[in-house]
């Protein structure tokens, strides 16, 4: 990419993950997977359940493939929290971490390997392992294919499934043909804020929904300079926003327009990395406008829903340090509730894998395939503009 940052991992770095998946592990004999143990159904009084009294359910070990920001700071954190809390389907113990580069600091509960080779080639059963694929997006297809060939049965894949529709379709087809469960990450549909919005909309708070505006902006200069995992702002927050828009308004009929802008930082101009704006028309007639400004001076995760009788706004949590969301309905009726969307998603994913409940909301493979196709359209059709100020404003 012209004008790319100096000192960063060079473009193509994600291919090292593919290579790592193919070579044997010469670094670390990974600990044996613990024997299957039973766990009780969730307690109704907040105390640790007694497996002997309930018959128990399956618990799963965890392997995180790709230990960058998403793997280390997001997925591992959620697994650690759920395990400590006595989640009925999360097996406490060693988390297997696979990354071609050894993390500078490794969590106390993690064992690192530069490749999946030893884990996949020593005859271990993978039926009781949940794999979290958090590699750069261009390595998703190779990682999932290797895991499926080795017999993995439960795989969580970070958003988006792939950059190209054909890669996403091949991934889904392979999982379905092997009877494996493939769960794309869908954070915002599992959010308590989203649930509160839907409750109010279904109760008629705004009348018939006509427009949705969704902004997910933040200053992302340092991570952009340090990593080449993404080649466009379209790949960063827009996949989350698009799945939420489809969760709220249904399938998309057409792309009305899209734009991207560069990131100017430290004397560099990084094309297409500054942000993206896109407007869609849904088959329901609702129009959704999605904006993600990665040069914003402040973090903002805000949803606005406008209807025939008014509008409401919702603010999602900005980080793990303040896990609360807020919904403001007509007449300034404000509700603030605890909200940990990714933890809620992972919680529901493991319960689903254990047969305790259905798929987490927003994880339909057909929805995610459609989302990838629209992201591909945005990439092909977005016009390049100078800055966020030139995009359609949020209202």
ABEGO torsion letter per residue (X at the ends): XBGBBBGBBBBGAAAAAAAAAABBBAABBBBBBBBBBBBBBBBAAGBBBBAAAAGEBBBBBBBBBEABAAAAAAAAAAAAAAAAAGBAABBBEBBBBBBABBBABBBAABBBBABAAAAAAAGBBAAABBBBBABBAAAAAAAAAAAAAAGBABBBBBOBABABAAAAAAAAAAAAAAGBBBBBBBAAAABAAAAAAAAAAAAGAAEBBABBBBBBBBBAAAAAAABAABABAAAAAAAAAAAAAAAAAEBBABBAEBBBBBBBBGGBBBBGAAEBBBBBBBAAGBBBBBBBBAABABBBBBBBBBBAAEBBBBBBBABAABBBBBBBBBGGBBBBBBBBAAAAAAAAAAAAAAGABBBBBGABAAAAAAAAAAAAAAAAABBBBABAAABBBBX
